[in-house]
Structures are given as structure tokens and as C-alpha cells.
Amino acid sequence: MAQYWLMKSEPDECSIDDALTAPGATVPWTGVRNYQARNFMRDAMQVGDGVLFYHSSCPEPGIAGIARVASDIQPDPTQFDPASPYFDPKSDPQNPRWLLREVQALRKMPLIDLASLRATPELADLLILQRGSRLSITPVSAAHWDFILARWGA
């Protein structure tokens, strides 16, 4: 059964345009440093799951494209790189703490900004809209996925 996710990326690190121009339109989803988000990737995500590619920490946050989970789980190499902002000196190469999945961008869409998402009653319980929700990866219900694609023509 297909599952769906909203995955946040800062566009100055990796935008939907960057992902679309990457080889195979596929990018490693590095830098996840929250255990709950990591556990979603590790325990629940499957290759082929749908992804709402969300631009965050930018002047206009919102859903910028559609993607899919493109790989099995693997260690995030940035945890071992002292030059990376995601370096984790406590992570053991024999038992990596942080993981990644590759994500394949499928298409860009007109930005669905946060205000539009908040103004849509059908999306009131979308996790990204909940107070205090700061996770970079959140599950999306099939109903929300279908509604977003139908409403905004994605």
C-alpha cells in the first residue's frame, strides 16, 4: 500500500529545481538530525512512496513539487564529515546514528504556500500545519495527498 510523506528542504541547500537537474533527478536526503524523522525514514518509508517536496526556511515556504522515495535506507555520510554542518562526532561508522534515503523529483508545481495550506479546511489536520510541528519529515494521509493533487493540479 502506497504511503505519502512531506519532506522539507531548504531551497538554498536543495530546491526542487536542484533535484530535477540532478543525475536521474535523484538526490540523497541528507542532514536529518531528528530521531522521529529518522525513524520515519528507517521504519515506515518504502521505495516508491509519494513525497510532497516542501521548501522551508525561506521567504515563501510551501509545497514546490512532487517526488518519490527512490532508495532503501543507507547511512548519511555527512555525519562523518567534520566539514559538514551535519557532522556528528558521536556517530559510529559501525553503527551509524543518522540515515538517508534518496528522493527522485518527478515534477515541479506552482508553489502551494503555507497561507494557502492553512486556509484550506480540508487540510486542517495536515501535520505540518499543527502548532509546534517542526519535523522535517511527516506522514501525509492518502486523503490529504489526493486532495492536494486534485486541488492544485499536481
Secondary structure, 3 states (H helix, E strand, C coil): CCCEEEEEECCCCCCHHHHHHCHHHEEECCCCCCHHHHHHHHHHCCCCCEEEEEECCCCCCEEEEEEEECCCCEECHHHHCCCCCCCCCCCECCECCCEECEEEEEEEEEEEEHHHHHCCHHHCCCHHHCCCCCCCEEEECHHHHHHHHHHCCC
